[in-house]
Amino acid sequence: MVQSVTRVPLVVARTEFRRTLRVVAGDRTKVLMLAAVALLALGPMTAVGTWGLSVAGERVAAGSVDVFGVTIPEILTGVSALVWLGLTLMATLRTTTAVADLDEPACLLLSTSLPNVVVGLIGAEVVRFTSWLLVPVLVLSGAFAYGAGTALPVIFALVLFALVVPSALSVGFVLGIWIRHLITVYEPIARYRTPLFVLVGIVYFGAIATGRFETVTVVLFETLGDSPLGWPGHILLLGIPNVSPTTIPLVGAFVGTAAVTVLAVALGVASARIHWYADPARTDDDDDAAAERSSDRLGNLLSYGLERPVRTVTVTAIRRTKRAPVRLLYVAYPLFGAFYIVQDIVQTGTISSFVAVVCCLYVVWGSGVVFTLNPLGDLGRALPAVLTSTVSGRRATTGLVAAGALVAAPIAIVVSLVVGVASPLSLRDTGFLLVGTVLGTIAAPALATGVGTVFPRFGSVKVTNNREAVMPSKTAFAVYTAAIAVPVVAAAVLYADASEPLAAVATAILSLAPWFDLTVPATLFARLSWIALPVGLLAPIVSALYAAERFDRYRLE
């Protein structure tokens, strides 16, 4: 009987985990990204942590019971509470975005009972998190054990891991189910969930960039360490020399963690029953009607300057993106690098001239990514109909460029004026920045049309775990970004007269190689800049003409 009860959840967990492995292994880009993150981000952190814990183990074995005035029990309980809270938040996010969004729910929910599905999904999450966390846990605990001269820290670290991970993921599953229920079933929230997500993202990343996240973390460390969330940290004290755990928190860690896990699984079953068997909120009809009215108004506005075929292409491109905003996710990727810019603004209280130019360059770059970097692939199943219609390549290209400029130009005006006035730039330079940014929002979409035509992508890609969209190819992104960066760098070199410093830096770098004995002349960078700048300025025109010609001559295979 026990075997029949546990077998189905194991099958569900194994199936979900195998699907994850196939998705990751089948995407070489994702594998390379994970490897890069492990090497560049986790690698140095693990190395520093290994060295630090090894030294800490030696000091604890020698009789030291505090680090910078904080005792070992305070450190372990605070860290344990933060780890549990972090795992819970990650599990909540994953449940909201992926785990609670069942693939073929009718098949799964009719094949077995609801408790089996919930336990299986939580079990799959436990395996997923374990596959990422187990090796760092073993390495770090092993480093401390090496310094302390005993293997007990590794054993009790695994015991703590086995208790904390299932309990945190189970609680995260319950929270994620209810958050997803609110944003998909409860109509007042479901209707505005996209702006809500944007607001939450701005608050979260703003907290990181402004340093508030570290402040909150310190407060939680000091507060939660003395709460029941910090009790599991006493388990680690069993393996540390010269430090004894407290009996009541130790017993509470085992009993409380197991009770929380069981209770969370029971609540997860009840919550899943409410969510998975509820009808989703119906907001599509109202959204489509509003989008239709908005498109009509936009078309009427454009009728004063654009002919009808061009207006149709422009309105269709904007409407298609509004209906699938997930396509804009790649445009937001460079914003992750804005943390350092925001930190610099917060620390100095001013916007530097460099930051002002970078903000305007981002607006220019984004204007070409939104609509025009995959002109053929974006048509999808409509590609044959569009190619056989009376719309010419010139009109199609003009319509796409107009869509990009129409959306980006107002943003360019606002951003360039705000950062220009707030920065040390003079009024004359602010005017140049404004004009250059606005002209860039017209030139960048024109440049993107040709690049996207040369490197199209017709198949959809998995943007999130359960969302697919037709995105521009990675080659198109790279070539387009380089085509913007090269003339910008050339203009900066000529404007700042930076040929000599760049030549000195290049000569110094080459001198590091023993087989190179070469002096880079200062005139080299100046000549290359004078070549790259006019070529970069002419590239949008040539690119748009090529896209129009390629559209007229394109043939389906």
Secondary structure, 3 states (H helix, E strand, C coil): CHHHHHHHHHHHHHHHHHHHHHHHHCCHHHHHHHHHHHHHHHHHHHHHHHHHHHHHHHHHHCCCCEECCEEHHHHHHHHHHHHHHHHHHHHHHHHHHHHCCCCCHHHHHHHCCHHHHHHHHHHHHHHHHHHHHHHHHHHHHHHHHHHHCCCHHHHHHHHHHHHHHHHHHHHHHHHHHHHHHHHHCCHHHHCCHHHHHHHHHHHHHHHHHCCHHHHHHHHHHHHHCCCHHHCCHHHHHCCCCCCCCCHHHHHHHHHHHHHHHHHHHHHHHHHHHHHHCCCCCCCHHHHHHHHHHHHHHHHHHHCCCCCHHHHHHHHHHHHHHHHCHHHHHHHHHHHHHHHHHHHHHHHHCCCCHHHHHHHHHHHHHHHHHCCCCCCCHHHHHHHHHHHCCCCCHHHHHHHHHHHHHHHHHHHHHHHHHHHHHHCCCCHHHHHHHHHHHHHHHHHHHHHHHHHHHHCCCCCCEEEECCEEECCCCHHHHHHHHHHHHHHHHHHHHHHHCCHHHHHHHHHHHHHCCCCCCCCCCHHHHHHHHHHHHHHHHHHHHHHHHHHHHHHHHCCCC
